[in-house]
């Protein structure tokens, strides 16, 4: 059986340098939905910032929306 993973696309609306851009993350929290607030590492220094989930996807490692070997993970979330 092939493992399925949960991915979320996050927009960091409070960071003017990346507003309007979505970044894909691996998410261990299956209850996260579009519109929820998450904390995730951003950039080369992996500074944890709050962002809003804009899309979700279930996929295998090979069909991931971003290269699986370098994708970062969601650290925490808040339901809306």
PLY file of the C-alpha trace (Angstrom):
ply
format ascii 1.0
element vertex 80
property float x
property float y
property float z
element edge 79
property int vertex1
property int vertex2
end_header
0.00 0.00 0.00
1.24 3.48 -0.89
1.41 6.04 1.94
-0.75 9.13 1.51
0.34 12.43 3.02
-1.54 15.63 3.81
-0.21 18.90 2.36
-1.32 22.49 2.88
-0.54 25.63 0.88
0.05 28.59 3.19
0.03 32.33 2.52
1.88 34.56 4.98
-0.33 37.66 4.83
1.53 39.56 7.58
4.89 39.41 5.79
5.00 42.06 3.02
7.96 40.29 1.38
5.91 37.19 0.51
2.26 38.32 0.57
0.34 36.80 -2.32
2.65 33.77 -2.60
1.65 30.34 -1.30
4.13 27.82 0.07
3.44 24.08 0.37
4.00 22.26 3.65
3.61 18.74 4.95
0.95 18.70 7.66
0.64 16.06 10.38
-2.59 17.66 11.64
-5.33 16.07 9.50
-8.02 18.39 10.88
-6.46 21.55 9.38
-8.73 23.12 6.75
-8.68 26.04 4.33
-8.89 29.28 6.32
-7.18 27.94 9.45
-4.13 29.73 10.86
-0.91 27.73 11.05
2.64 28.33 12.27
5.33 27.23 9.84
9.03 27.82 9.15
9.69 30.30 6.35
12.83 31.15 4.42
16.45 30.09 4.72
16.51 30.78 8.44
13.29 28.84 9.08
11.77 31.64 11.14
8.37 30.40 12.33
5.57 32.69 11.18
1.78 32.63 11.16
0.03 32.08 7.88
-3.37 31.15 6.48
-4.11 27.85 4.77
-5.28 28.53 1.20
-5.36 24.96 -0.25
-5.09 21.37 0.93
-4.10 18.19 -0.88
-3.66 14.47 -0.23
-0.87 12.89 -2.25
1.82 10.25 -2.26
5.48 11.09 -1.82
5.91 10.94 -5.60
2.87 13.14 -6.38
3.61 15.75 -3.70
3.02 19.39 -4.72
6.61 20.20 -3.71
9.74 17.98 -3.71
9.20 15.66 -0.75
12.84 15.51 0.34
12.98 19.27 1.07
9.41 20.12 2.11
8.99 21.68 5.55
6.37 20.79 8.16
3.61 22.76 9.87
4.52 23.31 13.54
1.09 24.14 15.01
-2.35 25.45 14.05
-5.43 27.34 15.27
-8.94 26.58 14.06
-10.95 29.48 12.73
0 1
1 2
2 3
3 4
4 5
5 6
6 7
7 8
8 9
9 10
10 11
11 12
12 13
13 14
14 15
15 16
16 17
17 18
18 19
19 20
20 21
21 22
22 23
23 24
24 25
25 26
26 27
27 28
28 29
29 30
30 31
31 32
32 33
33 34
34 35
35 36
36 37
37 38
38 39
39 40
40 41
41 42
42 43
43 44
44 45
45 46
46 47
47 48
48 49
49 50
50 51
51 52
52 53
53 54
54 55
55 56
56 57
57 58
58 59
59 60
60 61
61 62
62 63
63 64
64 65
65 66
66 67
67 68
68 69
69 70
70 71
71 72
72 73
73 74
74 75
75 76
76 77
77 78
78 79
